[in-house]
């Protein structure tokens, strides 16, 4: 009976240790994902700004007909 209790206690300790390591791994992965989403959001905003600037450049006034410079 005492052996069963000791075996059960060792198994519970091993499970608690695994859970602690898994919690650390999950927290590290969560921080990585949050960082990636932050970067993705920043890149999306930058891309939208660049698209707007490109649209402005394309739809802006056409080339101006100026006489060529004379020497």
Buried (B, 14 or more C-beta within 10 A) or exposed (E): EEEEEEEEEEEEEEEEEEEEEEEEEEEEEEEEEEEEEEEEEEEEEEEEEEEEEEEEEEEEEEEEEEEEEEE
